[in-house]
């Protein structure tokens, strides 16, 4: 019979076992990734962007950041 107790596991074997485990990717919210949007922000500030929208309307939002806030506001405008 196989003994699953950890008493016989050497530190080296434990390190190897942990290195072979799959690590789940950690979720990082968009607000915490400003480096991904710096080029876009610079283009907007310099006026080098074109938008096909003239006016959608006005919706008050509770938060000032996050894609989910924008998505909910657009859903409200569509109704």
N, C-alpha and C positions, 0 to 999 in steps of 0.2 A: 504494500500500500504506500502511496506517495504522501510524504509529509509536507504540508503547505506552510508550516510555521516559518517565520522570518528569522528565527534564531540561527539558521544555518546559511543564511545569505550573506556573502561577503560584501563589504562596501563597494568593491569593484563591480561585482555582479549587479548590485542594486543600481549603480550609476549606469551600467550598460542597459539594464532593463528600462530605466527612465529615459534614456536617450532614444530608444526604439519606439516609445509611445508616440502616437500622433498628437500633435498639439492643435487645439482648436484655435482658429484665427480670432483675435480679439477685435471686437467692434469698436471703432472710433467714430464718434459723431462728426458730421460735416463741420460743425462749428469749431471743432478741435483740429481741423485740417486746413488752416488758412493758406498754407504754402501751395495747395493745389489750385487755389483760385486767384493767386496774385497776378498772373498774366491776364486773366479775364478782367479783373478789377482795374488794372492799368489801362487796358484797351477801352473800357467804359469811361474812365476818367478823362482820357485823351480824345474821346468822341470818335473812336474808330470802329464803333459797332453800329450795326443796323438792326432795327427791330420792325417786324411786320405788323405790329400792334399800334393802333392809334390811341384808343381809350377803351379800357375794359369796364371801368366803374370804380366804386369806392367801397371798401369793406374794412371795418375796424377789426384789428387783431389783438389778441391778448399778449402775445409775445412778439419780440422784434427780430427773432432769429430762427432759422431752421427751415428746411425744405418742406417739412410737414405743415408748417404755418402757411406757406405760399400755396401749397396744394389745396388745403382746406378753404383758403380765401377764393381761389379760382373756382372751386366747386360751388361755393355760395354765389359767385357772380353768374355762373351758368344757369342757376335756378332763377 
